[in-house]
Amino acid sequence: MASPRRPARPVRFEDPARNAAYWARIERIVDSAPPLTDEQRAVIRTAFHQPESRRAAA
């Protein structure tokens, strides 16, 4: 039976040490990136709030 708890992050690699190193690298990349501008946030928000019919047409 599968566990009802989901991991905090997907398992990228079966080796736990390699998986932890992968996510540590991702965190370093994200932490070093500049913050999003209001315009960038608006573009992302708009992309995720499109009606299904417009997504299907794309």
N, C-alpha and C positions, 0 to 999 in steps of 0.2 A: 504494500500500500504506500502511495506517495505521501510525503509529508505535507501537511496543510500550510506550513510556513515556507515562504519564498525567501531565497537569499537576498540580501540588500543589493547585490549586483549580480549580473549574470556571470556564470563561470566561463571564462575565456579559455583557460587552459586547465587540464586535469591536474597538473602538478600545483599544489597549493602555493608553493613559494613563487613559482613562475606567474601564477594568477595574481598574487599580491603585488609582485613587481610590476606587472602590466598596469594594474589599477593605480599604483603609486605614480607611475609615469603619466597616466592620464590626468591625475590630480595635479601634478606639477605643471603640465601643459595648460590646464584650465586656470590654475592660480596665476600663471604668468601672463595670461591674455588680458588685454585691456577690457574694461567694462563695455557693455553694449550701449550704444547711443539710444535715445528715445526713438529715433527713426528706425533703427535696426530692430528694436523690440516691437514696434508697430508692424513692420513687415512680417516678422515671425508670427506674431499674434494673428494677423490677417490670414496668413497661409494655413494656420491650424483651425481657423473658424470659417472656412469656406463650406457652403452647402454641398451635400453629397453629389448633387446633380452636376455642379461645376467641376468637382474632382473627377467624376466619371468622364466628362467631356475632354479633359486634358490629356 
